[in-house]
Amino acid sequence: MHTIEEVLSKKLYGLQYYNRLILPFKAEFLKVIVADDIITDFSPASKGIFIRETEDYTGVYFLEYKELKDVVSKYEKIKVVVVEKGKDIFDFNNHIKLALSLEGHHKVKIEKCDQDIIFLE
């Protein structure tokens, strides 16, 4: 398992299969923006998203979509706000904004958001 900082510094990729993202880190998800949807409910009762954490990765299932690549073009990004597992969720300095790009061949590029990317607070 990698930390988010390791993933960013080593430029590690995630994976994408149909409506599922596989991310090489553990995190507490605060917000996910995909296409026109802003998701903030990550409870087991949520109908839009399901997050499954294992020892080695985090699986994110987008239940409203059959295929992510049909709703997220190569020019768009899935944006997430996360906190590294084990860090203080109430410290805003620990909130990390990431942009996830579907690169093709099941690869997901993971980048820290810069100021140029619009991110709804």
C-alpha positions, 0 to 999 in steps of 0.5 A, spaced: 500 500 500 502 506 498 500 513 501 497 519 497 504 522 497 508 516 494 503 515 489 503 523 486 511 523 487 512 516 483 507 518 478 503 511 480 497 509 476 490 507 478 486 502 474 479 503 471 474 497 469 467 499 466 464 503 472 470 502 477 476 505 479 482 502 483 486 507 486 493 505 490 492 508 496 487 508 502 483 514 504 477 517 507 473 520 501 469 527 502 467 529 495 467 526 488 465 530 482 464 526 476 461 529 469 455 533 472 454 529 479 457 532 485 457 526 490 458 527 498 454 521 501 459 515 502 454 511 506 452 504 505 445 507 503 448 511 498 445 509 491 450 513 487 457 510 489 460 504 493 467 505 496 471 498 498 477 498 501 482 493 501 489 492 504 492 494 498 487 499 494 481 502 494 475 500 489 470 506 487 464 503 484 460 509 480 453 505 481 449 510 476 454 509 470 455 502 466 462 505 463 466 511 466 469 512 459 462 514 456 461 519 461 468 522 462 471 524 456 479 524 455 479 532 456 475 531 463 477 529 469 474 526 475 475 530 481 476 528 488 477 531 495 480 525 500 484 525 506 489 520 507 487 514 512 489 515 519 490 523 518 486 528 522 479 529 517 478 535 521 484 539 519 483 542 512 491 542 511 490 534 510 484 535 505 487 533 498 484 535 491 486 530 486 484 529 479 483 523 475 484 522 468 482 516 464 488 515 460 486 508 456 488 501 456 485 501 463 490 506 466 488 512 471 493 518 471 492 521 478 495 528 479 494 533 485 489 539 482 493 545 481 489 552 481 487 551 473 482 546 475 475 548 477 473 545 483 467 546 486 467 548 494 
